[in-house]
Amino acid sequence: MGYYIQNIDLSMKFILIVWVCSFFPGATNCWPPMEFPRVYDSWYECSRDAHTQSIRILSTIGFKRVNDMQMGTKYNCRESPTY
């Protein structure tokens, strides 16, 4: 059993994309994606910030609207080419 971490390209970068969605059963609708300008050095950093940004976004929308519309977020950390 070997470790493959040595083969990871450490110059890989990531861009955070977050969607705000209403998760009503049978009627999931999402707003257009928000792409954040920060470039992350790792999936780990991007993924952690996705949760931080999600809390910020849902707090801005507000308890009543989030609760009434059953809103939540989903995210992707998209690989970004490095030059």
C-alpha positions as CSV (number, residue, x, y, z in Angstrom):
1,M,0.0,0.0,0.0
2,G,1.7,3.2,-1.1
3,Y,1.0,6.9,-0.7
4,Y,0.2,8.9,-3.7
5,I,0.5,12.3,-2.2
6,Q,3.9,12.8,-3.8
7,N,2.2,12.9,-7.2
8,I,-0.1,15.8,-6.4
9,D,0.6,19.0,-8.3
10,L,1.1,21.5,-5.5
11,S,0.6,24.4,-7.9
12,M,-3.1,23.5,-8.3
13,K,-5.4,26.4,-7.4
14,F,-9.1,26.6,-6.7
15,I,-12.0,29.1,-7.3
16,L,-15.0,29.0,-5.0
17,I,-18.5,28.9,-6.6
18,V,-21.6,29.0,-4.4
19,W,-25.2,28.6,-5.3
20,V,-28.1,29.6,-3.1
21,C,-31.0,27.3,-3.6
22,S,-34.6,26.7,-2.3
23,F,-34.9,23.1,-1.4
24,F,-38.7,22.7,-1.5
25,P,-39.5,19.0,-2.1
26,G,-39.9,18.5,-5.9
27,A,-39.2,22.2,-6.7
28,T,-35.5,22.9,-6.1
29,N,-34.5,26.2,-7.7
30,C,-31.1,27.9,-7.5
31,W,-30.0,31.5,-8.0
32,P,-27.2,32.1,-10.5
33,P,-23.8,31.0,-9.1
34,M,-21.6,33.4,-7.3
35,E,-17.9,33.0,-8.2
36,F,-15.6,34.5,-5.5
37,P,-12.5,36.4,-6.6
38,R,-10.1,34.8,-4.2
39,V,-7.9,32.0,-5.5
40,Y,-7.3,29.2,-3.0
41,D,-4.0,27.3,-2.7
42,S,-5.8,24.0,-1.7
43,W,-9.2,22.3,-1.8
44,Y,-9.1,22.3,2.0
45,E,-9.0,26.1,2.2
46,C,-11.6,26.5,-0.5
47,S,-14.0,24.0,1.1
48,R,-13.6,25.6,4.6
49,D,-14.3,29.1,3.2
50,A,-17.3,27.8,1.3
51,H,-19.0,27.1,4.7
52,T,-17.9,30.5,6.1
53,Q,-19.3,32.2,3.0
54,S,-22.5,30.2,3.2
55,I,-23.2,31.3,6.7
56,R,-22.5,34.9,5.7
57,I,-24.9,34.6,2.7
58,L,-27.7,33.0,4.6
59,S,-27.4,35.5,7.4
60,T,-27.7,38.3,4.9
61,I,-30.8,36.8,3.4
62,G,-32.3,36.5,6.9
63,F,-33.9,33.9,9.1
64,K,-37.5,34.3,7.9
65,R,-36.8,34.1,4.2
66,V,-34.3,31.2,4.6
67,N,-36.8,29.3,6.7
68,D,-39.9,30.1,4.7
69,M,-38.2,29.2,1.4
70,Q,-36.1,26.3,2.8
71,M,-33.0,27.9,1.4
72,G,-29.5,26.5,1.7
73,T,-26.3,26.6,-0.3
74,K,-24.2,24.2,-2.4
75,Y,-20.7,24.8,-3.5
76,N,-17.9,23.7,-5.8
77,C,-14.2,24.4,-5.6
78,R,-13.3,24.5,-9.3
79,E,-9.7,23.9,-10.3
80,S,-8.1,27.0,-11.7
81,P,-5.3,26.9,-14.2
82,T,-2.0,28.3,-13.0
83,Y,0.4,30.1,-15.3
